[in-house]
Amino acid sequence: MQDSPATADPLAMWAQQALQAQTVALDLSVRLGLLAATASMVWLDLLVPPARAETPAQRARREAPARTARLVRRGIPETVARQGLRVL
């Protein structure tokens, strides 16, 4: 009389269940880590919105190429237009 496959090796069955539990625990820990990172980013966004706002210096740096091109179209030499002088 042979044992059924389920009761043939209780140690192997226990090892398989332990591996499944470890896999589930690892998946849970990864998801909790992602949740914590997301919550931290949301909290930080709510806490410091002014720090993320564009400063006047950043805006000027972003708009400089368009401003230079406008001045050059108006007949101002490119080297002078790049200096950031205010032309009246």
N, CA, C and O atoms as a GROMACS GRO file, in nm:
protein
  352
    1MET      N    1   0.083  -0.117   0.000
    1MET     CA    2   0.000   0.000   0.000
    1MET      C    3   0.089   0.125   0.000
    1MET      O    4   0.176   0.140   0.086
    2GLN      N    5   0.066   0.214  -0.097
    2GLN     CA    6   0.149   0.334  -0.109
    2GLN      C    7   0.076   0.454  -0.050
    2GLN      O    8  -0.046   0.462  -0.050
    3ASP      N    9   0.160   0.546   0.002
    3ASP     CA   10   0.103   0.671   0.054
    3ASP      C   11   0.059   0.760  -0.061
    3ASP      O   12   0.116   0.752  -0.170
    4SER      N   13  -0.038   0.843  -0.039
    4SER     CA   14  -0.080   0.938  -0.142
    4SER      C   15   0.029   1.045  -0.155
    4SER      O   16   0.106   1.066  -0.062
    5PRO      N   17   0.036   1.114  -0.269
    5PRO     CA   18   0.141   1.215  -0.289
    5PRO      C   19   0.134   1.326  -0.185
    5PRO      O   20   0.238   1.382  -0.149
    6ALA      N   21   0.017   1.359  -0.135
    6ALA     CA   22   0.005   1.467  -0.038
    6ALA      C   23   0.065   1.430   0.096
    6ALA      O   24   0.118   1.516   0.167
    7THR      N   25   0.059   1.304   0.133
    7THR     CA   26   0.113   1.262   0.263
    7THR      C   27   0.246   1.191   0.250
    7THR      O   28   0.300   1.145   0.350
    8ALA      N   29   0.300   1.180   0.128
    8ALA     CA   30   0.424   1.106   0.106
    8ALA      C   31   0.541   1.172   0.178
    8ALA      O   32   0.620   1.104   0.243
    9ASP      N   33   0.553   1.303   0.167
    9ASP     CA   34   0.667   1.371   0.228
    9ASP      C   35   0.618   1.499   0.297
    9ASP      O   36   0.612   1.605   0.235
   10PRO      N   37   0.584   1.489   0.424
   10PRO     CA   38   0.533   1.608   0.492
   10PRO      C   39   0.638   1.720   0.500
   10PRO      O   40   0.601   1.838   0.505
   11LEU      N   41   0.766   1.685   0.503
   11LEU     CA   42   0.870   1.788   0.508
   11LEU      C   43   0.873   1.870   0.378
   11LEU      O   44   0.889   1.992   0.383
   12ALA      N   45   0.858   1.804   0.265
   12ALA     CA   46   0.857   1.873   0.137
   12ALA      C   47   0.733   1.963   0.127
   12ALA      O   48   0.740   2.074   0.074
   13MET      N   49   0.622   1.914   0.177
   13MET     CA   50   0.500   1.993   0.174
   13MET      C   51   0.516   2.117   0.263
   13MET      O   52   0.473   2.227   0.226
   14TRP      N   53   0.578   2.098   0.379
   14TRP     CA   54   0.602   2.212   0.469
   14TRP      C   55   0.697   2.313   0.405
   14TRP      O   56   0.677   2.434   0.418
   15ALA      N   57   0.800   2.264   0.335
   15ALA     CA   58   0.895   2.352   0.269
   15ALA      C   59   0.826   2.432   0.159
   15ALA      O   60   0.853   2.551   0.141
   16GLN      N   61   0.737   2.366   0.083
   16GLN     CA   62   0.664   2.436  -0.022
   16GLN      C   63   0.575   2.545   0.037
   16GLN      O   64   0.568   2.655  -0.018
   17GLN      N   65   0.508   2.516   0.146
   17GLN     CA   66   0.424   2.616   0.211
   17GLN      C   67   0.507   2.732   0.266
   17GLN      O   68   0.465   2.847   0.260
   18ALA      N   69   0.625   2.701   0.318
   18ALA     CA   70   0.713   2.805   0.368
   18ALA      C   71   0.760   2.897   0.255
   18ALA      O   72   0.767   3.018   0.273
   19LEU      N   73   0.791   2.840   0.140
   19LEU     CA   74   0.830   2.920   0.024
   19LEU      C   75   0.716   3.010  -0.022
   19LEU      O   76   0.738   3.126  -0.057
   20GLN      N   77   0.596   2.957  -0.023
   20GLN     CA   78   0.480   3.038  -0.062
   20GLN      C   79   0.459   3.152   0.037
   20GLN      O   80   0.428   3.264  -0.003
   21ALA      N   81   0.474   3.123   0.166
   21ALA     CA   82   0.458   3.228   0.267
   21ALA      C   83   0.565   3.335   0.252
   21ALA      O   84   0.537   3.454   0.268
   22GLN      N   85   0.687   3.295   0.221
   22GLN     CA   86   0.794   3.391   0.200
   22GLN      C   87   0.767   3.479   0.078
   22GLN      O   88   0.792   3.599   0.080
   23THR      N   89   0.716   3.419  -0.027
   23THR     CA   90   0.683   3.494  -0.148
   23THR      C   91   0.575   3.598  -0.120
   23THR      O   92   0.586   3.712  -0.164
   24VAL      N   93   0.472   3.557  -0.047
   24VAL     CA   94   0.364   3.650  -0.013
   24VAL      C   95   0.416   3.761   0.078
   24VAL      O   96   0.380   3.877   0.060
   25ALA      N   97   0.501   3.726   0.175
   25ALA     CA   98   0.556   3.827   0.265
   25ALA      C   99   0.645   3.925   0.190
   25ALA      O  100   0.642   4.045   0.218
   26LEU      N  101   0.723   3.878   0.095
   26LEU     CA  102   0.808   3.966   0.015
   26LEU      C  103   0.723   4.060  -0.070
   26LEU      O  104   0.752   4.179  -0.080
   27ASP      N  105   0.620   4.006  -0.132
   27ASP     CA  106   0.530   4.089  -0.213
   27ASP      C  107   0.464   4.196  -0.126
   27ASP      O  108   0.454   4.312  -0.166
   28LEU      N  109   0.420   4.158  -0.007
   28LEU     CA  110   0.358   4.253   0.084
   28LEU      C  111   0.456   4.362   0.126
   28LEU      O  112   0.420   4.479   0.132
   29SER      N  113   0.579   4.324   0.155
   29SER     CA  114   0.678   4.424   0.198
   29SER      C  115   0.711   4.521   0.084
   29SER      O  116   0.732   4.639   0.109
   30VAL      N  117   0.716   4.472  -0.039
   30VAL     CA  118   0.741   4.560  -0.154
   30VAL      C  119   0.626   4.658  -0.170
   30VAL      O  120   0.648   4.777  -0.192
   31ARG      N  121   0.503   4.609  -0.159
   31ARG     CA  122   0.386   4.696  -0.173
   31ARG      C  123   0.381   4.799  -0.060
   31ARG      O  124   0.344   4.914  -0.083
   32LEU      N  125   0.416   4.759   0.060
   32LEU     CA  126   0.418   4.854   0.172
   32LEU      C  127   0.527   4.959   0.152
   32LEU      O  128   0.507   5.076   0.184
   33GLY      N  129   0.640   4.919   0.099
   33GLY     CA  130   0.746   5.015   0.069
   33GLY      C  131   0.703   5.116  -0.036
   33GLY      O  132   0.729   5.235  -0.022
   34LEU      N  133   0.637   5.068  -0.141
   34LEU     CA  134   0.586   5.160  -0.244
   34LEU      C  135   0.480   5.253  -0.188
   34LEU      O  136   0.475   5.371  -0.223
   35LEU      N  137   0.395   5.200  -0.101
   35LEU     CA  138   0.293   5.283  -0.038
   35LEU      C  139   0.357   5.391   0.049
   35LEU      O  140   0.314   5.506   0.046
   36ALA      N  141   0.459   5.354   0.124
   36ALA     CA  142   0.528   5.452   0.210
   36ALA      C  143   0.596   5.559   0.125
   36ALA      O  144   0.592   5.677   0.160
   37ALA      N  145   0.659   5.519   0.016
   37ALA     CA  146   0.726   5.617  -0.071
   37ALA      C  147   0.624   5.711  -0.134
   37ALA      O  148   0.647   5.832  -0.142
   38THR      N  149   0.512   5.657  -0.178
   38THR     CA  150   0.408   5.740  -0.238
   38THR      C  151   0.350   5.837  -0.136
   38THR      O  152   0.331   5.954  -0.165
   39ALA      N  153   0.323   5.786  -0.015
   39ALA     CA  154   0.269   5.873   0.090
   39ALA      C  155   0.368   5.984   0.124
   39ALA      O  156   0.327   6.098   0.148
   40SER      N  157   0.496   5.952   0.127
   40SER     CA  158   0.597   6.054   0.156
   40SER      C  159   0.601   6.160   0.048
   40SER      O  160   0.616   6.279   0.077
   41MET      N  161   0.589   6.118  -0.078
   41MET     CA  162   0.593   6.215  -0.187
   41MET      C  163   0.470   6.305  -0.184
   41MET      O  164   0.480   6.425  -0.209
   42VAL      N  165   0.354   6.249  -0.155
   42VAL     CA  166   0.232   6.330  -0.146
   42VAL      C  167   0.244   6.428  -0.031
   42VAL      O  168   0.209   6.546  -0.045
   43TRP      N  169   0.293   6.380   0.083
   43TRP     CA  170   0.309   6.467   0.200
   43TRP      C  171   0.406   6.580   0.167
   43TRP      O  172   0.381   6.695   0.204
   44LEU      N  173   0.515   6.549   0.100
   44LEU     CA  174   0.614   6.650   0.065
   44LEU      C  175   0.555   6.752  -0.033
   44LEU      O  176   0.580   6.872  -0.021
   45ASP      N  177   0.477   6.704  -0.130
   45ASP     CA  178   0.413   6.797  -0.225
   45ASP      C  179   0.318   6.892  -0.154
   45ASP      O  180   0.310   7.009  -0.190
   46LEU      N  181   0.247   6.843  -0.055
   46LEU     CA  182   0.155   6.929   0.019
   46LEU      C  183   0.228   7.024   0.112
   46LEU      O  184   0.182   7.136   0.137
   47LEU      N  185   0.342   6.981   0.162
   47LEU     CA  186   0.415   7.060   0.261
   47LEU      C  187   0.492   7.176   0.197
   47LEU      O  188   0.495   7.285   0.253
   48VAL      N  189   0.552   7.153   0.083
   48VAL     CA  190   0.640   7.254   0.026
   48VAL      C  191   0.604   7.292  -0.118
   48VAL      O  192   0.690   7.284  -0.206
   49PRO      N  193   0.482   7.332  -0.145
   49PRO     CA  194   0.452   7.372  -0.283
   49PRO      C  195   0.526   7.497  -0.328
   49PRO      O  196   0.560   7.506  -0.446
   50PRO      N  197   0.554   7.597  -0.240
   50PRO     CA  198   0.627   7.714  -0.290
   50PRO      C  199   0.768   7.681  -0.337
   50PRO      O  200   0.820   7.748  -0.426
   51ALA      N  201   0.829   7.580  -0.281
   51ALA     CA  202   0.965   7.546  -0.321
   51ALA      C  203   0.968   7.492  -0.463
   51ALA      O  204   1.071   7.500  -0.531
   52ARG      N  205   0.856   7.437  -0.509
   52ARG     CA  206   0.851   7.383  -0.644
   52ARG      C  207   0.809   7.488  -0.745
   52ARG      O  208   0.817   7.463  -0.866
   53ALA      N  209   0.766   7.603  -0.699
   53ALA     CA  210   0.723   7.708  -0.791
   53ALA      C  211   0.845   7.765  -0.864
   53ALA      O  212   0.957   7.762  -0.813
   54GLU      N  213   0.821   7.814  -0.982
   54GLU     CA  214   0.929   7.869  -1.063
   54GLU      C  215   0.971   8.006  -1.007
   54GLU      O  216   0.886   8.092  -0.984
   55THR      N  217   1.099   8.024  -0.988
   55THR     CA  218   1.151   8.152  -0.939
   55THR      C  219   1.167   8.247  -1.057
   55THR      O  220   1.173   8.203  -1.172
   56PRO      N  221   1.175   8.376  -1.030
   56PRO     CA  222   1.197   8.471  -1.140
   56PRO      C  223   1.325   8.442  -1.219
   56PRO      O  224   1.328   8.458  -1.341
   57ALA      N  225   1.429   8.399  -1.150
   57ALA     CA  226   1.555   8.368  -1.220
   57ALA      C  227   1.537   8.248  -1.313
   57ALA      O  228   1.588   8.247  -1.424
   58GLN      N  229   1.464   8.146  -1.267
   58GLN     CA  230   1.438   8.030  -1.351
   58GLN      C  231   1.352   8.068  -1.471
   58GLN      O  232   1.376   8.022  -1.583
   59ARG      N  233   1.253   8.152  -1.449
   59ARG     CA  234   1.167   8.197  -1.557
   59ARG      C  235   1.248   8.275  -1.660
   59ARG      O  236   1.232   8.255  -1.781
   60ALA      N  237   1.335   8.364  -1.613
   60ALA     CA  238   1.418   8.443  -1.705
   60ALA      C  239   1.510   8.353  -1.787
   60ALA      O  240   1.529   8.375  -1.906
   61ARG      N  241   1.567   8.251  -1.722
   61ARG     CA  242   1.656   8.159  -1.792
   61ARG      C  243   1.577   8.079  -1.897
   61ARG      O  244   1.628   8.054  -2.006
   62ARG      N  245   1.454   8.041  -1.865
   62ARG     CA  246   1.371   7.966  -1.959
   62ARG      C  247   1.328   8.053  -2.077
   62ARG      O  248   1.321   8.006  -2.190
   63GLU      N  249   1.298   8.180  -2.050
   63GLU     CA  250   1.248   8.270  -2.154
   63GLU      C  251   1.358   8.340  -2.233
   63GLU      O  252   1.330   8.406  -2.332
   64ALA      N  253   1.483   8.327  -2.191
   64ALA     CA  254   1.594   8.398  -2.255
   64ALA      C  255   1.607   8.369  -2.404
   64ALA      O  256   1.622   8.464  -2.481
   65PRO      N  257   1.602   8.244  -2.450
   65PRO     CA  258   1.618   8.221  -2.595
   65PRO      C  259   1.509   8.288  -2.678
   65PRO      O  260   1.538   8.344  -2.784
   66ALA      N  261   1.384   8.284  -2.631
   66ALA     CA  262   1.275   8.348  -2.706
   66ALA      C  263   1.294   8.499  -2.708
   66ALA      O  264   1.268   8.564  -2.809
   67ARG      N  265   1.338   8.555  -2.597
   67ARG     CA  266   1.360   8.700  -2.588
   67ARG      C  267   1.473   8.742  -2.683
   67ARG      O  268   1.463   8.842  -2.754
   68THR      N  269   1.580   8.664  -2.683
   68THR     CA  270   1.692   8.693  -2.773
   68THR      C  271   1.646   8.689  -2.918
   68THR      O  272   1.682   8.775  -2.998
   69ALA      N  273   1.567   8.588  -2.953
   69ALA     CA  274   1.518   8.577  -3.091
   69ALA      C  275   1.430   8.695  -3.128
   69ALA      O  276   1.438   8.745  -3.240
   70ARG      N  277   1.346   8.741  -3.036
   70ARG     CA  278   1.261   8.858  -3.062
   70ARG      C  279   1.346   8.981  -3.089
   70ARG      O  280   1.319   9.057  -3.182
   71LEU      N  281   1.448   9.001  -3.005
   71LEU     CA  282   1.534   9.119  -3.021
   71LEU      C  283   1.610   9.114  -3.153
   71LEU      O  284   1.628   9.217  -3.219
   72VAL      N  285   1.656   8.994  -3.190
   72VAL     CA  286   1.730   8.981  -3.316
   72VAL      C  287   1.637   9.012  -3.433
   72VAL      O  288   1.678   9.076  -3.529
   73ARG      N  289   1.510   8.968  -3.425
   73ARG     CA  290   1.414   9.000  -3.531
   73ARG      C  291   1.389   9.150  -3.541
   73ARG      O  292   1.356   9.201  -3.648
   74ARG      N  293   1.405   9.220  -3.429
   74ARG     CA  294   1.385   9.366  -3.430
   74ARG      C  295   1.509   9.441  -3.478
   74ARG      O  296   1.508   9.564  -3.487
   75GLY      N  297   1.616   9.368  -3.510
   75GLY     CA  298   1.733   9.432  -3.566
   75GLY      C  299   1.848   9.453  -3.469
   75GLY      O  300   1.946   9.518  -3.504
   76ILE      N  301   1.838   9.402  -3.349
   76ILE     CA  302   1.946   9.418  -3.251
   76ILE      C  303   2.046   9.304  -3.272
   76ILE      O  304   2.006   9.189  -3.288
   77PRO      N  305   2.176   9.334  -3.271
   77PRO     CA  306   2.277   9.229  -3.289
   77PRO      C  307   2.263   9.120  -3.181
   77PRO      O  308   2.230   9.148  -3.066
   78GLU      N  309   2.287   8.997  -3.223
   78GLU     CA  310   2.267   8.884  -3.133
   78GLU      C  311   2.353   8.892  -3.008
   78GLU      O  312   2.307   8.856  -2.899
   79THR      N  313   2.476   8.938  -3.021
   79THR     CA  314   2.563   8.947  -2.903
   79THR      C  315   2.507   9.045  -2.801
   79THR      O  316   2.517   9.022  -2.680
   80VAL      N  317   2.448   9.153  -2.847
   80VAL     CA  318   2.389   9.251  -2.757
   80VAL      C  319   2.259   9.196  -2.699
   80VAL      O  320   2.228   9.216  -2.581
   81ALA      N  321   2.182   9.125  -2.782
   81ALA     CA  322   2.054   9.071  -2.737
   81ALA      C  323   2.073   8.966  -2.628
   81ALA      O  324   1.990   8.954  -2.538
   82ARG      N  325   2.182   8.891  -2.634
   82ARG     CA  326   2.208   8.788  -2.533
   82ARG      C  327   2.248   8.845  -2.397
   82ARG      O  328   2.239   8.776  -2.296
   83GLN      N  329   2.290   8.970  -2.394
   83GLN     CA  330   2.336   9.029  -2.267
   83GLN      C  331   2.224   9.054  -2.170
   83GLN      O  332   2.250   9.081  -2.052
   84GLY      N  333   2.102   9.047  -2.214
   84GLY     CA  334   1.989   9.065  -2.124
   84GLY      C  335   1.961   9.208  -2.092
   84GLY      O  336   1.898   9.238  -1.990
   85LEU      N  337   2.006   9.299  -2.175
   85LEU     CA  338   1.980   9.440  -2.154
   85LEU      C  339   1.834   9.471  -2.187
   85LEU      O  340   1.773   9.406  -2.273
   86ARG      N  341   1.780   9.567  -2.121
   86ARG     CA  342   1.642   9.608  -2.149
   86ARG      C  343   1.645   9.716  -2.258
   86ARG      O  344   1.706   9.822  -2.240
   87VAL      N  345   1.579   9.687  -2.368
   87VAL     CA  346   1.574   9.782  -2.478
   87VAL      C  347   1.440   9.851  -2.475
   87VAL      O  348   1.336   9.786  -2.474
   88LEU      N  349   1.445   9.984  -2.473
   88LEU     CA  350   1.321  10.062  -2.469
   88LEU      C  351   1.274  10.096  -2.607
   88LEU      O  352   1.170  10.161  -2.623
   0.00000   0.00000   0.00000
